Amino acid sequence: MGIQITPSMLASDFANLEAEAARIGSADWLHMDVMDNHFVPNLTLGAPVIEALAKVAKQPIDAHLMIEDPDRWAPEYVEAGAGSITFHVEAAAAPIRLAREIRAKGARASMALKPATPIEPYADMLPELDMVLIMTVEPGFGGQKFLDVCLPKIRRTRDLIDRHGGDIWLQVDGGVSVETIERCADAGADVFVAGSAVFGADDPDDMVAQLRALGSRAGRHAH
């Protein structure tokens, strides 16, 4: 598995999600930011929108649940058609049970950490996961500036994953662009969420290719 680019549909035209997905045909996944106005200060979209897009998009759906009580709501997103479900460990009551439930329903289980949440307390949980998402901005809004303070945590997470030895992807989300992706890849990330950088470009699919090339060149763990 090499570098993967998962554009955030939060930066796309919500009135034309099917057409927007078609503009980024080479994207590996469509990253869907689910916000509930409780866990984060914004309200975006939910399972019905993901279900509608999953039926028409050729890329699989990467659902990032920035919501309270993911233990209750996450399974609904697998049923809606998402191929990967990311819950926030800060919001999960029983993260191991939740990860197992997501996997049992047939999706990839992923755990997200806000910028100030350390990875170390969750090291023993890695075998239960298919991906770890390190937020490089505070979740809740698109278009924020990348936080370099998160780079050491990406490195430490990569080292823990390598020690564990499983095929666990390491995703970063927040301020990813041609200016920042190389730093993330060098730190060990291999899945990149980019919103405004992709949809703000003249040719969004060409930007996906540019980001992939930069990430591949810089990735110290590029396979």
C-alpha positions as CSV (number, residue, x, y, z in Angstrom):
1,M,0.0,0.0,0.0
2,G,1.5,3.3,-1.1
3,I,0.4,6.8,-0.5
4,Q,-3.4,7.4,-0.5
5,I,-5.2,10.7,-1.1
6,T,-8.7,11.0,0.5
7,P,-10.1,14.5,-0.4
8,S,-12.4,16.0,2.1
9,M,-15.9,16.6,0.5
10,L,-16.4,19.3,3.2
11,A,-14.6,21.6,0.8
12,S,-16.7,20.5,-2.2
13,D,-20.0,21.9,-3.5
14,F,-22.6,20.2,-1.3
15,A,-25.3,20.8,-3.9
16,N,-23.4,18.6,-6.4
17,L,-21.7,15.8,-4.5
18,E,-21.9,13.3,-7.3
19,A,-20.4,15.7,-9.8
20,E,-17.7,16.8,-7.3
21,A,-16.8,13.1,-6.7
22,A,-16.4,12.7,-10.4
23,R,-14.0,15.7,-10.5
24,I,-11.5,13.7,-8.4
25,G,-11.7,10.4,-10.1
26,S,-8.2,9.3,-9.1
27,A,-8.9,9.8,-5.3
28,D,-8.5,6.7,-3.3
29,W,-11.4,7.5,-1.0
30,L,-14.0,10.3,-0.4
31,H,-13.5,11.7,3.1
32,M,-16.9,12.6,4.6
33,D,-16.8,14.9,7.6
34,V,-19.7,14.1,9.9
35,M,-20.1,16.9,12.5
36,D,-22.9,17.0,15.1
37,N,-22.7,20.5,16.5
38,H,-21.9,18.9,19.9
39,F,-18.5,17.2,19.8
40,V,-17.4,19.9,17.4
41,P,-18.9,23.4,16.8
42,N,-20.4,22.7,13.4
43,L,-23.1,20.7,11.7
44,T,-22.5,19.1,8.3
45,L,-24.0,15.9,7.1
46,G,-25.1,12.5,8.3
47,A,-25.8,8.9,7.2
48,P,-28.5,9.7,4.6
49,V,-26.1,11.9,2.6
50,I,-23.3,9.2,2.8
51,E,-25.8,6.6,1.7
52,A,-26.8,8.7,-1.3
53,L,-23.2,9.4,-2.3
54,A,-22.1,5.8,-1.8
55,K,-24.7,4.6,-4.4
56,V,-23.3,6.9,-7.1
57,A,-19.6,7.4,-6.4
58,K,-17.0,5.1,-7.7
59,Q,-14.6,5.8,-4.8
60,P,-15.3,4.2,-1.4
61,I,-16.4,6.4,1.5
62,D,-14.1,7.3,4.4
63,A,-16.5,8.5,7.1
64,H,-14.9,10.7,9.8
65,L,-17.3,10.9,12.7
66,M,-16.7,14.0,14.7
67,I,-19.7,13.2,16.9
68,E,-20.7,12.4,20.5
69,D,-21.7,8.9,21.3
70,P,-20.1,7.1,18.3
71,D,-20.7,3.8,20.1
72,R,-24.3,4.3,19.3
73,W,-24.1,5.9,15.9
74,A,-21.1,4.5,14.1
75,P,-22.7,1.2,13.0
76,E,-25.4,3.1,11.1
77,Y,-22.6,4.6,8.9
78,V,-21.4,1.1,7.9
79,E,-25.0,0.3,6.9
80,A,-25.1,3.5,4.9
81,G,-22.3,2.2,2.8
82,A,-19.1,3.7,4.2
83,G,-16.0,1.4,3.8
84,S,-14.0,3.0,6.6
85,I,-15.4,4.5,9.8
86,T,-13.3,6.8,12.0
87,F,-14.5,7.5,15.5
88,H,-12.9,9.9,17.9
89,V,-11.3,8.2,20.9
90,E,-12.2,11.2,23.0
91,A,-15.9,10.6,22.4
92,A,-16.0,6.7,22.5
93,A,-17.1,5.1,25.7
94,A,-15.8,1.6,24.7
95,P,-13.4,2.1,21.8
96,I,-12.3,-1.5,21.6
97,R,-15.8,-2.8,21.5
98,L,-16.7,-0.2,18.9
99,A,-13.8,-1.0,16.7
100,R,-14.7,-4.7,16.8
101,E,-18.3,-3.9,16.0
102,I,-17.3,-1.8,12.9
103,R,-15.1,-4.6,11.7
104,A,-17.7,-7.2,12.3
105,K,-20.1,-5.2,10.1
106,G,-17.5,-5.2,7.3
107,A,-15.9,-1.8,7.4
108,R,-12.4,-0.7,8.3
109,A,-12.1,0.6,11.9
110,S,-10.2,3.8,12.5
111,M,-9.5,5.8,15.6
112,A,-9.0,9.6,15.5
113,L,-7.0,11.7,17.9
114,K,-7.4,15.5,18.4
115,P,-4.2,17.5,18.3
116,A,-3.7,17.4,22.1
117,T,-4.6,13.8,22.6
118,P,-1.6,11.5,23.0
119,I,-1.3,8.2,21.2
120,E,0.6,6.4,23.9
121,P,-2.4,5.4,26.1
122,Y,-3.9,3.6,23.1
123,A,-0.8,1.7,22.0
124,D,-2.3,-1.6,23.1
125,M,-5.4,-1.0,21.0
126,L,-3.6,-0.9,17.7
127,P,-4.3,-4.5,16.8
128,E,-8.0,-3.6,16.9
129,L,-7.6,-0.9,14.3
130,D,-7.1,-0.6,10.5
131,M,-6.2,3.0,10.6
132,V,-5.2,5.8,13.0
133,L,-6.1,9.4,12.2
134,I,-3.9,12.2,13.6
135,M,-5.8,15.5,13.4
136,T,-3.4,18.3,12.4
137,V,-6.0,21.0,13.2
138,E,-8.7,21.2,15.8
139,P,-11.7,19.3,14.4
140,G,-14.8,21.3,13.4
141,F,-13.9,23.6,10.5
142,G,-12.3,23.2,7.1
143,G,-9.6,25.5,5.8
144,Q,-7.5,25.7,9.0
145,K,-3.8,26.1,9.1
146,F,-1.7,23.0,9.6
147,L,-0.3,22.5,13.1
148,D,3.4,21.5,13.0
149,V,3.2,20.7,16.7
150,C,1.5,17.4,15.6
151,L,4.5,16.1,13.6
152,P,6.3,14.4,16.5
153,K,3.0,12.6,17.4
154,I,2.8,11.3,13.8
155,R,6.4,10.0,14.2
156,R,5.6,8.3,17.5
157,T,2.4,6.8,16.1
158,R,4.3,5.4,13.1
159,D,6.9,3.9,15.4
160,L,4.2,2.2,17.5
161,I,2.5,0.9,14.3
162,D,5.9,-0.5,13.1
163,R,6.5,-2.1,16.4
164,H,3.1,-3.7,16.4
165,G,3.7,-4.9,12.8
166,G,0.1,-4.9,11.5
167,D,-1.0,-3.3,8.3
168,I,-2.4,-0.2,9.9
169,W,-2.7,3.0,7.8
170,L,-1.7,6.3,9.3
171,Q,-3.9,9.2,8.2
172,V,-3.5,12.9,8.7
173,D,-6.3,15.5,8.4
174,G,-6.0,19.3,8.6
175,G,-4.2,21.8,6.5
176,V,-2.7,19.2,4.2
177,S,-1.5,20.8,1.0
178,V,1.5,20.9,-1.4
179,E,3.3,23.0,1.3
180,T,2.7,20.5,4.2
181,I,2.2,16.9,2.8
182,E,6.0,16.2,2.6
183,R,6.5,16.9,6.3
184,C,3.6,14.5,7.1
185,A,4.9,11.8,4.8
186,D,8.4,12.1,6.1
187,A,7.0,11.7,9.6
188,G,5.4,8.4,8.5
189,A,1.8,9.2,7.4
190,D,0.5,7.4,4.3
191,V,-3.1,8.5,4.0
192,F,-3.8,12.2,3.5
193,V,-7.0,14.2,3.8
194,A,-7.0,17.4,1.8
195,G,-10.0,19.6,1.4
196,S,-9.6,23.2,0.3
197,A,-6.2,22.3,-1.3
198,V,-8.0,19.9,-3.7
199,F,-11.3,21.6,-4.3
200,G,-9.8,25.1,-4.4
201,A,-7.5,24.0,-7.2
202,D,-8.2,24.8,-10.9
203,D,-8.0,21.0,-11.6
204,P,-8.9,19.0,-8.5
205,D,-7.8,15.7,-9.9
206,D,-4.5,17.1,-11.0
207,M,-4.0,18.3,-7.4
208,V,-4.7,14.8,-6.2
209,A,-1.9,13.6,-8.5
210,Q,0.4,16.3,-7.3
211,L,-0.2,15.5,-3.6
212,R,0.3,11.8,-4.3
213,A,3.6,12.4,-6.1
214,L,4.9,14.7,-3.2
215,G,3.8,12.2,-0.6
216,S,5.4,9.3,-2.4
217,R,8.7,11.1,-2.8
218,A,8.9,12.2,0.8
219,G,7.4,9.1,2.5
220,R,10.0,7.3,4.5
221,H,7.6,4.4,4.7
222,A,6.5,4.5,1.1
223,H,6.0,0.9,0.1
